[in-house]
């Protein structure tokens, strides 16, 4: 059975943290062949949203407070082990909710890989920057604004 879980860093079980880091490394470092420092010191301040199927983390993201990485609350490290099954949409929707609940977000910034623009657009994010390179991969800045 698939579980949607939202936790602060200090609430994560060791096996959950291991699963999150393993999935991020598997996709961002190995699959995308991108050597970068995933353990950037920001996970302890993040809200972690993830899906577990049995004991395995199959999708995850983190929500960071405003001023941590960007001026706005931001969502990052969005990854799913299984594509085209809706897992990304589930965690993104929960990430948006968590940004509002935990950090009082009025808007959310995301640095999106360009191949994922349509995914983020369908969730309500709009492009707000020109394309730029980040760790050798094209990205754009996108912003989600809550309705007032």
C-alpha positions as CSV (number, residue, x, y, z in Angstrom):
1,X,0.0,0.0,0.0
2,X,1.3,3.4,-0.9
3,X,1.5,6.0,1.9
4,X,1.9,9.8,1.5
5,X,4.1,11.1,4.4
6,X,5.0,14.6,5.4
7,X,7.6,15.1,8.1
8,X,10.2,17.5,9.5
9,X,13.7,16.3,9.2
10,X,14.0,15.4,12.9
11,X,10.8,13.3,12.6
12,X,12.2,11.1,9.9
13,X,13.1,7.5,10.7
14,X,16.6,6.5,9.7
15,X,15.2,4.1,7.0
16,X,13.0,6.9,5.6
17,X,16.0,9.3,5.4
18,X,18.1,6.6,3.8
19,X,15.4,5.9,1.2
20,X,15.0,9.6,0.4
21,X,18.8,10.1,-0.1
22,X,19.1,6.8,-2.0
23,X,16.3,7.8,-4.5
24,X,17.8,11.3,-5.0
25,X,21.2,9.8,-5.7
26,X,19.8,7.1,-7.9
27,X,18.0,9.6,-10.2
28,X,19.9,12.9,-10.0
29,X,23.5,11.6,-9.8
30,X,23.5,8.2,-11.5
31,X,20.6,8.3,-14.0
32,X,21.1,12.0,-15.0
33,X,24.9,11.6,-14.7
34,X,25.2,14.8,-12.7
35,X,27.9,15.0,-10.2
36,X,26.8,17.5,-7.5
37,X,26.6,17.8,-3.7
38,X,23.1,16.6,-2.9
39,X,23.8,16.7,0.8
40,X,23.9,20.5,0.9
41,X,23.2,21.0,4.6
42,X,19.6,22.2,4.0
43,X,17.7,19.0,4.6
44,X,17.5,19.6,8.4
45,X,15.5,22.8,7.9
46,X,13.2,21.2,5.2
47,X,9.8,19.6,5.3
48,X,10.1,16.2,3.5
49,X,7.2,14.9,1.5
50,X,7.5,11.4,0.2
51,X,5.6,8.3,-0.9
52,X,6.4,4.9,0.5
53,X,5.4,1.6,-1.0
54,X,6.1,-1.0,1.6
55,X,9.5,0.0,3.0
56,X,10.6,1.7,-0.2
57,X,10.6,5.5,-0.8
58,X,9.3,5.8,-4.4
59,X,8.9,9.6,-4.7
60,X,10.0,12.6,-2.7
61,X,10.6,16.3,-2.5
62,X,11.6,18.8,0.1
63,X,10.1,22.2,1.0
64,X,12.5,24.9,2.3
65,X,11.6,28.1,4.1
66,X,11.9,31.5,2.6
67,X,15.5,32.8,2.8
68,X,17.1,29.4,2.9
69,X,17.9,28.9,-0.8
70,X,15.7,31.6,-2.4
71,X,13.8,34.6,-1.3
72,X,10.6,32.7,-1.4
73,X,9.6,29.3,0.1
74,X,10.8,26.8,-2.4
75,X,10.3,23.2,-3.4
76,X,13.1,21.2,-4.7
77,X,14.7,17.7,-5.1
78,X,11.4,16.5,-6.7
79,X,11.9,12.9,-7.8
80,X,10.0,9.8,-8.6
81,X,11.4,6.3,-9.1
82,X,8.4,5.3,-11.3
83,X,7.4,7.8,-14.0
84,X,4.0,8.3,-15.5
85,X,2.1,6.8,-12.6
86,X,1.0,10.2,-11.0
87,X,3.4,9.9,-8.0
88,X,5.0,13.2,-8.8
89,X,1.7,15.0,-9.0
90,X,0.7,13.6,-5.6
91,X,3.8,14.7,-3.8
92,X,3.9,18.1,-5.6
93,X,0.3,18.8,-4.5
94,X,1.2,17.9,-0.9
95,X,4.4,20.0,-1.1
96,X,2.4,23.0,-2.1
97,X,0.0,22.4,0.8
98,X,3.0,21.9,3.2
99,X,4.6,25.1,2.0
100,X,1.5,27.0,3.1
101,X,0.9,25.1,6.3
102,X,4.5,24.9,7.7
103,X,6.0,28.1,6.3
104,X,3.0,30.4,5.6
105,X,3.9,30.7,1.9
106,X,2.1,33.2,-0.3
107,X,4.2,32.0,-3.3
108,X,6.6,29.1,-4.0
109,X,9.7,29.2,-6.2
110,X,11.0,26.1,-8.0
111,X,14.2,25.7,-10.1
112,X,12.7,23.4,-12.7
113,X,14.6,21.2,-15.2
114,X,13.3,22.4,-18.6
115,X,12.1,19.0,-19.6
116,X,9.6,19.2,-16.6
117,X,8.1,22.6,-17.4
118,X,4.8,21.1,-18.5
119,X,4.6,19.0,-15.3
120,X,5.0,22.1,-13.1
121,X,2.8,24.3,-15.3
122,X,0.0,21.8,-14.9
123,X,0.3,22.3,-11.1
124,X,0.0,26.1,-11.4
125,X,3.7,27.2,-11.6
126,X,4.6,29.9,-14.2
127,X,8.0,30.6,-15.7
128,X,9.6,33.7,-14.2
129,X,13.2,33.5,-15.5
130,X,15.1,32.8,-18.7
131,X,16.7,29.4,-19.1
132,X,19.9,28.9,-17.2
133,X,22.3,26.0,-16.6
134,X,22.5,24.4,-13.1
135,X,24.9,21.5,-12.7
136,X,25.0,21.1,-16.5
137,X,21.3,20.8,-16.9
138,X,19.0,23.5,-18.4
139,X,16.6,24.9,-15.8
140,X,14.0,27.8,-15.5
141,X,12.7,29.5,-12.4
142,X,9.0,29.0,-11.9
143,X,6.7,30.5,-9.3
144,X,3.4,29.3,-7.8
145,X,1.2,32.0,-6.3
146,X,-1.6,31.2,-3.9
147,X,-5.0,32.8,-4.7
148,X,-5.9,35.5,-2.2
